[in-house]
Amino acid sequence: MLSDALERHARVGRILKDVLSSKEGPTPSESKEHGKQLREEVPFEAHAAWLAPDSRTDPVELLLSQDETRVPSLVSLRHERMAVSPFTFYRGAALVMASDLSHTPSTGLMVQACGDAHIANFGMFRSPEGRTVFDINDFDETAPGPWEWDLKRLVTSVEICGRDRGFSAKDRKTAVRMCAQSYRTSMLGFAKMGHLDVWHDHIDLDELFDLLTEDASKDEREDAKRALNKMRGKNSLRAAEKFTEVVDGHLRFKSIPPTLIPWREIESSTSLGSFLGSEGAERLLTLGMAEYRDTLSPETRQVMRLYHGSDIAHKVVGVGSVGTRALVMVLEGASLKDPLVLQLKEAGESVLERFCEQDDRKHHGRRVVEGQKALQAVSDALLGWCTLPDENGKPRDFYVRQLWNGKGSFDLTTISEERLAGLAAMCGWTLAHAHARTGDRFAIAGYLGKKSGFDHAMVKFARAYADQNEADFQRFVQAVSDSDKQ
């Protein structure tokens, strides 16, 4: 008996020893050394150059190919918004840049990439705890991809934003360099931190407000306070006040065409008529919400059962997203003063999927939600997904989130040179944090190193690709103009 017990204890001890001593993959030190060795295979200067290959896919053809899956009546609005400036064009041309980046050198170190990490896709929102945090705020294109692709898209957007504002080459260079430097030094810092510390780290704007505005004038500080207060006030109640009215004792969406069209005004013969007949909205509310609730955590699911759907509408959003099927739904809670406004946004193929190996079996709404939760330090508790048929009965993937969750952004049309550089640095930290959470931060840090060689390479790339973007913009504008004349 005693010998049997001793043998069992010994066996358990051996199992525990095997489990505790086993490891998956390289150690942090080995990863860091691997990153350093990659500099020989992919030197920093290899990232600096951009020269369009002879086999480059026509950027206009790429963009027009995306129109095939969009609502036909909104395609012209998408073109109109992209044709405003090289910056708005860049915001809608993620597919073009992904195609171009597939021809550029890469270390082969993969992360959960944002896929569209331009400077306008970073902003403020409220955490479930009521804090004001700064993070990436658009994940339509998220998918596994090279970390360099996200960073190159970000630094180029800083350069293009600076050009859009008319800043000098010196000021643009400073902003781009600070962005790249912030990414590099932040990644070095994350490589020294524990896993859970990295996972939970975030930028708390409530804590940083005084630091961020210490050199600002009184008027600038007041402007910053107003922006924060405005952002904090953007919630479901405010959305309901702006977009709905009370009809027969229930909340109904207002008609604000073409950006907001209530379902009751969408005829079955139009390109927006996803559900035929007068019962379309009711079917959407019933079928879509049932599937959506099943994707939520048990505790959130319990809260959502207390709300009931009241109305639904089609809402145009963004620049590059214009033409995708984007719906808003208002739900009523304890009273008309307890609304919940959700956005159901179509999720199609990520721009990265054409160029990086992906799991093509995954629901695209689920891809967006899981990617967002992986990249963001704090995410919307109501994130979920569902499937709905389009106007031809074809199933389409959607993700669901709160329409307004205390979201806010910096006004890039009035931003100063100094503020652009500061914002670029915050974006660099945030992108590094997202990549540190989802990739091998030790290897990336080892590759980047302590010196500024990589930063300078990013400055050169941003300038070269911004030139390419301007040329593509001119071709796009001409193509749209020619099409309108036909």
N, C-alpha and C positions, 0 to 999 in steps of 0.2 A: 504493500500500500504506500509506504513512505517512498520507496524507490520510484513508484509510478508517479507520485506527486512531484518528486524532484525532477523526473524526466519531463513532465508537462511544463513545469516552470522553466526548465532549460530550453525547451522547444519554443515557448513563448518569448523567452529572452533572445533567442536567435532570430526569431521573426522580427521583433522590435528593432534589433540591431540592424537587420537588413533594410528595414523600412527607413529608419532614421539616418542610416549612412548612405542610402541611395540618393542619387541626384539626377535631375533631368537637364541635359544640356551642359554647357560650359559654366565655369564659375565666373563671377564678376571680373576677376583678374584676367582670366582667359579671354573673356569677351572684349575687355578693354585692349588687350594685346592684339587680338584679331582686328579690331578697329584700326589700330595704329598701322598694322601691316597692309590694310586696304588702301592707305595713302599711296603706296607704291603702285598698286594696280589702277587706282583712280585718283591721280593727283588733283589738288585743289583747282589748278588752272584748267583742268578738263571741264570743270563746271562753269567756268567763266564765259566760254564761247557760245554763241548761238549763230548758226549759219543754216538757213533753210536747206534741207537736202533736195537734190534734184527730183526725188521721188515723193516730195511732200504732197499730201492730199490737199486738194483745193479747199481752203477754209470755208468758202461760201457754200460749196456742195455739202460739206459736213453739217453746217448750220441748217441748211434747207432740208437735210435728211431727217433732222429732229422734228420738223413740222409735220411729217407724215403721221405721227401718232398723236398730234395735238388737235384741240378743238378748232376746226377750220375757220370759224368766224372770229377767232381771236389771234390768228397767226399774224395778221397785218398789225395788230396792236403790239405784239412782241417785236416785230421788225421796227416799228416806230420808236419804241422805247430804247432798243439797242442802237438806233441810228442817231441818238442825241449827241453823243460824244465818244471819243476813243475809250473813256472810262466806262460808260454804260455798255459799250460794245464788249469790252473785256469781261464785264460781269456776266454777260450772257454767253460768252464763248469758252466755257470750261472744256467743252469737247475738243475744240480746236487746240487748246494748249495741251490737253492730255495726249492728243495725237502727236504733237510736236515733241513733248517730253519723252515719248516712247523712243525717240531717236537720240536722246542725250545719255551721257554716261551715268551710271548708277553704281552704288556700292553693293547693291543687292540686299541691303538691310530693310526689311519690311516692317510696316506699322499699320495700324488701323488709320488710314489716311482720311482726311476730311474730303478731299477730292475737289474742293472749290474754296480754298483757304485765302480768299482775297480780303483786303482790309475792311470792306463793308460788311463782311460776314462775321464780324466780331462785335460783341456788344454787351449790354447790361441786362440783367433780369433778376427777379427775386427768387431766392431759394425757398424751399418749403418752410424753413425756419424764419423767414422774413428778412434775411440779410440781402444786401445788394452785391451781387457777384459779377465778375467780368469773365466772359468765356466765348468760345465759338458758338454761333447761334444758327448755323445752317448746315444740314447734314444730308441733303438730298443725294449727294454724290459719294457719300462715304462708302469705302470698301478697302480691303487690304491693298496696299500699294507702297512704293518706295517713299521714304521720308523726304528725300530731296524734292520730289514733285510738289508736295505741299508747300515747302519752304520757298521754292522758286516762284510758285504762283503768288505767294504772299509778298515777297520782296518786290516782284514786278508790279504788283498792285500799288505798292507804296510809291514807286517811281511814277506810275501813270497818274495816280492821284495828285502827286506834286506837280506834274505837268498840267493837269486839269486846273489846278489852282494858280498856275502861272509862276511857280516858285523857280528860283535860280537853280542851275545845275549843281552848285555847291550845296544848297539847302536840301535838294533831293538826295544827293549823295550821302549827306549826313543822316537823313531819315532812314534810307535803305541800309546803311552800315549799322545804325543802331538796332534795326530790326534783326539783322543777321547776327550781330554780336550778342544781342539779348538771347536769341535762340541758342547760340553756342555756349555762352557762359551759364545759362540756365540748365542746359543739358549736363554740363559738367557738375553743377550743383546737385541735380537729381541723381547723378551717378554715385554721389556720396551719401545719399539718404536711404533709409529703410523702405521696403516695399509699401507698407501701409502708410508711411509718412508721405510718400510720393502720391499714393492713391487719393489721399484726403486733402492734399494741398490745393489751394485756390487763391485767387485774387479777390479779397473782400474790399469793395470800394468804400463801404462805410468806415472801415478802419483806415483806409489810405487817403480819404478825402483831404485832410489837412496837408498831408505830404504832397499830394498831386497838385494842390493849389497854393503852395507856400510862396511861389514866385508870381502868382497871379495878382492882377489889380483887383480892387474892390468890385468893380463891375463884372470882371471875369468870374470872381468867386460867386457872385449873385447869379450869374448865368448858369454856372455849374450846379448850384443848389436848385435852381428852377428846373434844370434838366433832370436831376435826380428825383425831385418831387413829382414831375410829370411822369417819369417812368414808373414810380411807385404807384401812381394812380391808375395805371393801365391794367385793369383787371376785368373780370367778366361783367361786373356791374357797370363799369364804364363802357365796355363794348356794347352791352345791351342798350344803354342809354343812347349811344351814338347810332347804332345800326337797327334798332327795333322800335316798335310802337305797340301799344296795347290795343288789341282789336277783339271785341267780344270776350273780354276778361282774360285774354292770353297774349303772350308776346309773339309778334309777327315781324319779320324783317321788312325794312323799308325798301322801296325800289329806287336804286341809285345806279342806273345803267351807264356805261357798260360794266362797271366794276362790281356792282352788287345787284343780282337779279333774283328775287324770290322765286321759289319753285312754282308758285301758283301762276307766275307770268311766263313760264317756259312751256311753250307748246311742244307737243310730241314730235312735230315735224322739224323742229329746229335742231341744230347741231349740238345743243346743250341737253337735249331731251334724253337723259340716260335711262329714265323709267317712263314707259309709255302709259298714257291714261292718267286720270285724275287722282288715282291712288298711289302715284309714284312716290311722293314724299313720305307717305305713311309706310310704304314698304321699305324705303331707305331707313327710316327711323327704327323700324322693327328689326329687319334683318341685319343691317350694318352694325347697329349698336349691340345686338346680342353677341355677334362674333367679336366685336371690339372689347366688350366687358370680359370675355374669356381670356384675353391677353393680359389683363391687369393682375396685379398682386391681389391676394385674397382680401386684405383689408381695404384696398382701394375699390375693389369690386363691390364690397359691401356698401360703401358710401355712394357709389354710382347708381346702385339700385334705388336710392332715394329720389333720384331725379327722373323726370319724364320729358320726352321730347315734345317740343311745341312747334318749331318751324325749321325750315332748311332753305338755303339759298346758294347760288353759285357766286363765288367771290374771286376776282382777278387779283393775283399777288405777284410781287417782285418784278424782275426784268427777264432773266433767263427762264423763269418758271411760267411766264405768261403763255397760255394755251394749254397747259396741263389742267386736268380736271381738279379744281379746288373748291370744296364746299365748306360752308359754315353751318353749324347747327346750334340752335338755342334751346336749352333745356330749362325747365322750371323746377325749383326746389321747394323750400318751405313756403315761399310766397313769391310774388312778382319781383320782390327786392332781393331774391336769392337765386339769380340766374346763373347758368353756366354756359359759356359760349365755346364750343369746340370747333376746331378746323380739321377737316378731312382732306388731305392733300394727296394727289396721285403720286405714286412712287414708281418710276420706270427704271430702266437700265441705268446704272451709274456710268458716267463717262469713263471711269477707270476700267470697266469690265471688258471693253474692247481690246485693251492693251495689257491687262494683268489677269492671270488665271484666277477664276472665281468659282464659287459654288453656285452654279446657275439654277439649282433647285430651290433656292431660298426665296421666300416671299419678299418682294422688294420693300414693302412697308416694314416688315420685320427687320430687314437689313438696315433700314434707316434708324429704327428705334434702338436696336442693339448697338449699332455703331455710335449713336449719340450717347448712350449710357456708358459706353466704353471710353469715349473721348472727353466727356464733360465731367467735371468734379461733382456737380450737382445738377440733376435733371428733373424735368417735369414729372410729377408722380402720375399724371394722367396719360403718359405716352402709351400708345397701343397701336394696333393695326387691324385692318379688315379687308375684305374683297367685295367689290361692287361691280355690276355690269355696266358697260358703256352704252352709247346710243344704238350700237349694233348687237347688244347682248353679249359682247366679249368681256370676260372677267378682267377687271383692272385692280391692281394692288394699291392700297391707300395706307397712309399712317395717320394717326389721330393725336392731337395735342390741344392744349388750351390755346385759343386764338390770342389772347393777351394774358401774359403771365408776368406782369411787371416788366415787360420788355422795353428796352431803350437802346439808342445808338447815338454815336457822335455825328454831328453835322459836318460831313466832309466837304460841303460846298462853301463853308465859311471858316474852316479850320486854319489856324496860323502855322507858320513854319515850325515853331517850337512845339506846338501841340501835336502836329503830325509826327514829329520825331518821337515824342513821348508816347503817343498812341502806338506807333510802330514797334517800340520797345515792349509795350505791354502785350501786343499781339505775338511778338517773338517769344516771350515767356510762355504765353498761353499755348502756342502751338508746340513748343518744346515739352510742356507738361502733358499735353494730349499724347504725344509720341512716346514720352517716357512711361506713360501708363500702359501703352499697348505694344511697345516694341522693346528691343534690346538696348536700353539706355546706356549700358556700359560700353557696348560696341560703338554706338553713335558718338558718345563722348570721347572714346579713344580715337576715333577717326577725326573728329573736329579739333581736338587738342587745345592748348592754352594760348596759342599765338593767333594772330588775326588774319592769317593767309586765306582762310575760307571766307571770312567776312568780305574781303576785297574781291574775291571771285564772284560773290553774290551781287556786289555793286555793278560789276561789269556785265553780268548776265542780265540783270534787271534793265539796264540801259539798252542793251542789244535787243532784248525781247520786246521792250516797250516800243522800239522803232518798228519791229515786225508787226506789233499790234496796230500801230497807226496805219501801216500800209494795208493790213487786212481790213481795217475799218473803212478806209476809202473805197476798197473794192466792194465791200458789203453795201455801202451807201449807194454806189453806182448800180449794183445789181438790183437793189430794191427799187431805185428810181426807174431803171429800165423795165422792170416787171410791172410797175404801176402804169407805164405808158402803153403796155400791151392790152 
